[in-house]
Amino acid sequence: MTDHKLNYVIGFLLLVLSVVWTWLVIDTIPAGFGEGDIGPRAFPLMFGLCLSGLSVLLLLKSLLNGPRNEPEHSLTAEYQLSIHWLPAVLILIEISAYGYLLKTVGFVIATPIFVLFVMVVNLRIRSAKMLLGMSIGITLFCWLIFEKALGIYLANGSWINLG
């Protein structure tokens, strides 16, 4: 597949994905609570709109540039789609486990455990000071920003509730 066709297919698929995403966001997530308040719909909606805009740009670029005469042994042969399954499955398991931990033990306990796990398993960091500092620092920073500064309630656990 040439670069032109690949860009066109990817742009079209991303446009379809962004339209479906935006429609689901509008259909399922409630709007803000008052006039001008940013509600739970704001970030996912902006993500869908940005993705659709970028996919339209990719489509336009691939349509305006048109097909080019490329040699048979161009770089497109190197674009063979190879998925590294182990990291992809590991990330899926980590995200699912973090969601489960958020629901059961809450943000204050789940986040440092998750950060510690990701740093040890994915990033292979073994420095105790780095692990402790990052896990506590990220948790504290996020808690201060979201809970205290912005007033966004973070997950309380059903098993343990540190609030």
GUMAR-238378 format. One record per residue (C-alpha): x, y, z; residue number from 1. Coordinates in Angstrom, 2 decimals, always signed. Layout:
% residues N
<<X Y Z> NUM>,
...
% end
This chain:
% residues 163
<<+0.00 +0.00 +0.00> 1>,
<<+1.41 +3.38 -0.92> 2>,
<<+1.76 +6.26 +1.51> 3>,
<<-1.11 +8.04 -0.22> 4>,
<<-3.51 +5.14 +0.22> 5>,
<<-2.32 +4.45 +3.76> 6>,
<<-2.87 +8.08 +4.80> 7>,
<<-6.30 +8.07 +3.18> 8>,
<<-7.39 +4.86 +4.91> 9>,
<<-6.04 +5.95 +8.31> 10>,
<<-7.62 +9.40 +7.97> 11>,
<<-10.97 +7.91 +7.03> 12>,
<<-10.91 +5.38 +9.89> 13>,
<<-9.93 +8.06 +12.41> 14>,
<<-12.72 +10.31 +11.14> 15>,
<<-15.27 +7.52 +11.58> 16>,
<<-13.89 +6.78 +15.05> 17>,
<<-14.04 +10.45 +16.07> 18>,
<<-17.62 +10.87 +14.81> 19>,
<<-18.77 +7.77 +16.71> 20>,
<<-16.82 +8.89 +19.80> 21>,
<<-18.32 +12.40 +19.72> 22>,
<<-21.83 +11.06 +19.18> 23>,
<<-21.45 +8.65 +22.15> 24>,
<<-20.08 +11.44 +24.34> 25>,
<<-23.02 +13.71 +23.54> 26>,
<<-25.49 +10.86 +23.95> 27>,
<<-24.20 +9.40 +27.23> 28>,
<<-22.30 +12.01 +29.27> 29>,
<<-24.36 +14.79 +30.87> 30>,
<<-23.50 +18.42 +30.27> 31>,
<<-22.33 +20.86 +32.94> 32>,
<<-24.48 +21.86 +35.85> 33>,
<<-24.87 +25.54 +35.11> 34>,
<<-24.34 +28.26 +32.57> 35>,
<<-20.73 +28.19 +31.37> 36>,
<<-19.61 +25.49 +33.79> 37>,
<<-17.28 +22.91 +32.39> 38>,
<<-18.85 +19.57 +33.11> 39>,
<<-17.82 +15.96 +32.71> 40>,
<<-18.53 +16.15 +28.97> 41>,
<<-15.93 +18.84 +28.18> 42>,
<<-12.70 +16.83 +27.88> 43>,
<<-14.07 +13.81 +25.99> 44>,
<<-15.98 +16.11 +23.63> 45>,
<<-12.90 +18.24 +22.92> 46>,
<<-10.87 +15.07 +22.35> 47>,
<<-13.39 +13.85 +19.76> 48>,
<<-13.51 +17.22 +18.02> 49>,
<<-9.70 +17.50 +17.90> 50>,
<<-9.43 +13.97 +16.53> 51>,
<<-11.99 +14.69 +13.84> 52>,
<<-10.21 +17.92 +12.87> 53>,
<<-6.85 +16.19 +12.61> 54>,
<<-8.30 +13.30 +10.63> 55>,
<<-9.93 +15.74 +8.20> 56>,
<<-6.54 +17.44 +7.77> 57>,
<<-4.94 +14.07 +7.04> 58>,
<<-7.67 +13.24 +4.53> 59>,
<<-7.30 +16.60 +2.80> 60>,
<<-3.53 +16.26 +2.66> 61>,
<<-3.75 +12.79 +1.14> 62>,
<<-6.39 +13.93 -1.37> 63>,
<<-4.60 +17.13 -2.39> 64>,
<<-1.17 +15.54 -2.75> 65>,
<<-2.58 +12.71 -4.83> 66>,
<<-0.78 +9.51 -5.71> 67>,
<<+2.86 +9.80 -6.57> 68>,
<<+4.95 +7.55 -8.71> 69>,
<<+6.98 +5.65 -6.18> 70>,
<<+9.63 +3.07 -6.87> 71>,
<<+8.78 -0.54 -6.05> 72>,
<<+11.25 -0.73 -3.17> 73>,
<<+10.19 +2.44 -1.37> 74>,
<<+9.78 +2.89 +2.35> 75>,
<<+6.21 +1.61 +2.23> 76>,
<<+7.52 -1.95 +2.48> 77>,
<<+8.83 -1.03 +5.93> 78>,
<<+5.36 +0.02 +7.10> 79>,
<<+4.35 -3.55 +7.79> 80>,
<<+2.02 -3.28 +10.76> 81>,
<<+3.50 -5.30 +13.57> 82>,
<<+1.80 -5.16 +16.91> 83>,
<<+3.86 -5.89 +19.99> 84>,
<<+1.25 -7.95 +21.83> 85>,
<<+2.92 -8.29 +25.21> 86>,
<<+3.15 -4.53 +25.96> 87>,
<<-0.35 -3.98 +24.56> 88>,
<<-1.86 -6.69 +26.79> 89>,
<<+0.17 -5.45 +29.76> 90>,
<<-1.18 -1.92 +29.35> 91>,
<<-4.74 -3.25 +29.03> 92>,
<<-4.31 -5.26 +32.24> 93>,
<<-2.79 -2.25 +34.04> 94>,
<<-5.62 +0.08 +33.04> 95>,
<<-8.24 -2.47 +34.07> 96>,
<<-6.51 -3.12 +37.39> 97>,
<<-6.25 +0.62 +38.08> 98>,
<<-9.97 +1.06 +37.41> 99>,
<<-10.77 -1.82 +39.76> 100>,
<<-8.45 -0.44 +42.44> 101>,
<<-9.99 +3.02 +42.13> 102>,
<<-13.42 +1.55 +42.74> 103>,
<<-12.39 -0.62 +45.66> 104>,
<<-9.65 +1.21 +47.57> 105>,
<<-9.95 +4.74 +46.20> 106>,
<<-7.64 +7.24 +44.53> 107>,
<<-5.30 +7.84 +47.47> 108>,
<<-4.27 +4.18 +47.71> 109>,
<<-4.71 +3.04 +44.08> 110>,
<<-2.61 +5.75 +42.45> 111>,
<<+0.69 +5.19 +44.29> 112>,
<<+0.32 +1.42 +43.85> 113>,
<<-0.32 +1.88 +40.14> 114>,
<<+2.54 +4.37 +39.64> 115>,
<<+4.90 +2.07 +41.52> 116>,
<<+3.84 -0.94 +39.43> 117>,
<<+4.20 +0.89 +36.12> 118>,
<<+7.62 +2.25 +37.06> 119>,
<<+8.93 -1.15 +38.13> 120>,
<<+7.38 -3.32 +35.41> 121>,
<<+7.20 -1.04 +32.36> 122>,
<<+10.04 +1.42 +32.95> 123>,
<<+12.27 -0.99 +34.92> 124>,
<<+13.24 +1.66 +37.48> 125>,
<<+14.77 +0.17 +40.62> 126>,
<<+15.85 +3.26 +42.58> 127>,
<<+13.96 +3.26 +45.88> 128>,
<<+14.12 +7.05 +46.19> 129>,
<<+12.77 +7.50 +42.66> 130>,
<<+9.98 +4.94 +43.16> 131>,
<<+8.88 +6.37 +46.50> 132>,
<<+9.19 +9.99 +45.39> 133>,
<<+7.29 +9.56 +42.14> 134>,
<<+4.49 +7.43 +43.56> 135>,
<<+3.85 +9.74 +46.50> 136>,
<<+4.60 +12.91 +44.52> 137>,
<<+2.25 +12.16 +41.63> 138>,
<<-0.53 +11.11 +44.01> 139>,
<<-0.12 +14.20 +46.20> 140>,
<<+0.15 +16.56 +43.22> 141>,
<<-2.96 +15.14 +41.51> 142>,
<<-4.90 +15.16 +44.79> 143>,
<<-3.97 +18.78 +45.48> 144>,
<<-4.78 +19.95 +41.96> 145>,
<<-8.01 +18.05 +41.38> 146>,
<<-9.50 +17.69 +44.85> 147>,
<<-8.39 +20.90 +46.54> 148>,
<<-7.75 +23.44 +43.78> 149>,
<<-10.42 +22.45 +41.23> 150>,
<<-12.94 +20.89 +43.62> 151>,
<<-13.26 +17.71 +41.57> 152>,
<<-14.09 +14.75 +43.78> 153>,
<<-11.74 +11.83 +43.29> 154>,
<<-12.73 +8.20 +43.75> 155>,
<<-13.38 +6.98 +47.27> 156>,
<<-13.03 +3.27 +47.75> 157>,
<<-15.83 +0.91 +48.65> 158>,
<<-13.48 -1.21 +50.81> 159>,
<<-11.31 +1.57 +52.22> 160>,
<<-12.43 +5.19 +52.26> 161>,
<<-9.67 +7.69 +53.05> 162>,
<<-11.59 +10.55 +51.36> 163>,
% end
